[in-house]
Structures are given as structure tokens and as C-alpha cells.
């Protein structure tokens, strides 16, 4: 049975998160985040038209207050 678009997206998300968590075991979180962001922006710049890329960047910048941080375990 073929996977739906939603199933493919969920699998991609799970694979990417697994990779990120693996990287975080031995790499500074800021390095991981900056690398992932740079890759994502380059991908968007490659696949979107210049106009759509500009819209994307403006949308992301305008929605920064909606971004939620990851839950960090507390040290007691």
C-alpha cells in the first residue's frame, strides 16, 4: 500500500528528529540549529520562485512569536 502525503511527511519528520537528537548527543545545540536552518533556507531558495521565497521569509519572520521552544528537562 502506498503511503499518503501525510504519512510521508510524518515519516520525514520522525527521521529528521531522530537525526537531530543523535547530533545533539555530541554537538552544541546552536551548531545543530544553525546547520539545520541553513540547509532549510537553501532548500527553500532552490525550490521556490524568488517571489515565493520572499513571501516565505516574510511569513516566517512575522510569525516568530508563534514559535514554541522544546521542553528542556529540569535539573533539580
C-alpha positions, 0 to 999 in steps of 0.5 A: 500500500502506498503511503499518503502525503501525510504519512510521508511527511510524518515519516520525514519528520520522525527521521529528521528528529531522530537525526537531530537528537543523535547530533545533539548527543555530541554537538552544541545545540546552536551548531545543530540549529544553525546547520539545520536552518541553513540547509532549510533556507537553501532548500527553500531558495532552490525550490521556490520562485524568488517571489515565493521565497520572499513571501516565505521569509516574510511569513516566517519572520512575522510569525516568530512569536508563534514559535514554541521552544522544546521542553528542556528537562529540569535539573533539580 
